[in-house]
């Protein structure tokens, strides 16, 4: 997906497409994760749709739960969803930062090659 260090830096127009693609992938992950959490809290936590959405979004963003889970199934779901959300958050952040970091490092490497 990214150019190798021996290749020239990607033109700005193509790089912006890469950034937009990364943002789209991150958005899809967030929407799917939020949907999974909402349905899970609705089914296992026996919450209404709005409360389930609120809990899922709060866990996904790292803020913490809003409602207490009363059933064992709800508690188990909340546990696994919290772990999943941490991984999803870090993964999504990596996807969003990757084009920027790669361009910076690629440009830095290109500058080193010019000085030799």
N, C-alpha and C positions, 0 to 999 in steps of 0.2 A: 504494500500500500504506500510506503514511503520510499523516496529516492535514496539510493546508496550514496555513501560519502564521495565516491568518484564521479557521481553525476552532478550536473549543475543544480543550483537552487531553483525550485519550482517557481515559475512566474506568479506574480501576485494574483492574477485572475484565477488561475488553477488552484492556488493555495486557498483562496476564499471559498471555492467550491468544496475543497477538502474540509474546511472548517464547518461549512454548512452541513455537509454529510455527517460529520462527527456530532454536531448539535442534533441532527435528526435522529441518529442512532441513540443518543443519550435521552432524547425526549421519548422515544419508543420504549426504552427500558424503564423510564420513570412512570409512564402511563400504564404499562403492563404490571409493574410492581405495585402501583397504587390500586389498580383493579384487583389484583390478587389479594392484597391486604383488605380491601373493602369487602370483597366476597367472603373471605375467611372470617373477618370479624362479624359479619352478618350471620354466617352459618354456625360457626363454632362459638362465638361470643354472644350470640342471640341478641345482637344490637340492631336498632333500626338503621336504615341506609345512611342517613346523615351522620349518625353517631359512629357507624362503622367507617365511613369516609374520613371523619375527623380523627379517629384513632389511627387509621392506616397512614394518614398524612403526617400525623405527629410522630409516629414511630419512624417513618421513612426519612424524615428530616432530622431525626436524632433528638427531638424535643422530649420524648417520653410519652407514656400512655396517658389517656384522659380517664377512661372508665376502667373500673376494677372488673376483672374476669371472675365470674362466679363458678363456672363449670370447669372440670378438669380438661375437657377438650379445648375450651377457650384459653385456658392457661398454657396448655401445650402449644396451641397455635401461636399465641402471643410470643412465646419463647422462641420458636423457630422463625417467626416473621421478623422479630427483632434482630436475630443473627443474620438472616437473609438481607434485611435492610441495610445493615452495616456494610456488608460485602457489596451490595448494589450501589450504595452511596459512593464507596471508594472506587468501584469499577467505573461508574458514570463520570466521576471526577477525572479519572485517568483518560477516559475517552475524550472528554472535553479539552483537557490540557495537552494531549499528545501532539496535535498539529502545531501548537504554539511552541512547545518544548523542542520538537524536532526541528522546526525552522530555526529557532535560536541556536541550537547546537550545530546544525548544518551550516549556518552562516558563520559561526565561530570557527568551525573546522575549515571553511573556505578561506577565512581571513588568515588562519595559520599557514595554509598552503601558499598563499600569496607572499608571505614574508620569508619563506625559505628560498 
